[in-house]
Amino acid sequence: MNYLLDTNVFIWFMAGNDQLPEGITKTIVDRQNHIYLSAISIWEIIIKERLGKLHFDTDIFKAIDIFLNEGTLLILPLMKDHLLPLRIMPLHHRDPFDRVLISQAFSESMRLLYTDECFKDYTDFLI
């Protein structure tokens, strides 16, 4: 199964945060699954880090490279077709990063792993 990680899920997973539901953690570490991190999430992390809203004890981008090299994480680039569902997506939630992640998951028929309740407003766009 193909899964796209919400940025928050990725950050919590990397930090070993116990707020991340066990089922999501099991899905991420299951080697039969293909786990994707969107280029949008990388952009969001950089912005929030620069604004002082995120701080990491280690270099998160080196950790991403390790996962990429191990084959346990794949990067999903942002493509034009990923953005087209935004034209019809209701504006339940105005966070542009979240909305693009929903749109990407929808476009690629991926399951989006998230913890934020606002995502549930987009059931028409989530598998």
ZIZITA-V754385 format. One record per pair of residues at least 6 apart in sequence whose C-alpha atoms are under 7 Angstrom apart, sorted by the first residue. I is the first residue (numbers start at 1). GAP is how many residues later the second one is. D is the distance in whole Angstrom. If there is no record, write none. Layout:
BEGIN
I|GAP|D, I|GAP|D
END
This chain:
BEGIN
1|32|5, 1|33|6, 2|31|6, 2|32|5, 2|33|6, 2|108|5, 2|109|6, 3|31|6, 3|32|5, 3|33|6, 3|107|5, 3|108|5, 3|109|6, 3|110|7, 4|31|6, 4|32|5, 4|33|6, 4|101|6, 4|106|6, 4|107|6, 4|108|5, 4|109|6, 5|31|6, 5|32|6, 5|107|6, 5|108|5, 5|109|7, 6|95|7, 6|106|7, 6|107|6, 6|108|5, 7|34|5, 9|104|7, 9|105|6, 9|106|7, 12|8|6, 13|7|7, 24|89|7, 28|7|6, 35|37|7, 35|38|5, 35|39|6, 36|37|6, 36|38|5, 36|39|5, 36|40|6, 37|37|6, 37|38|5, 37|39|6, 38|37|6, 38|38|5, 38|39|6, 39|36|6, 39|37|6, 39|38|5, 39|39|6, 40|57|7, 44|53|7, 48|6|6, 49|6|6, 67|6|5, 68|6|6, 82|21|6, 82|22|5, 82|25|6, 83|17|7, 83|20|6, 85|18|6, 86|17|6, 92|29|7, 93|25|7, 102|23|7, 102|24|7, 105|6|6, 105|7|6, 106|19|6, 106|20|6, 110|17|7, 111|15|7, 111|16|5
END
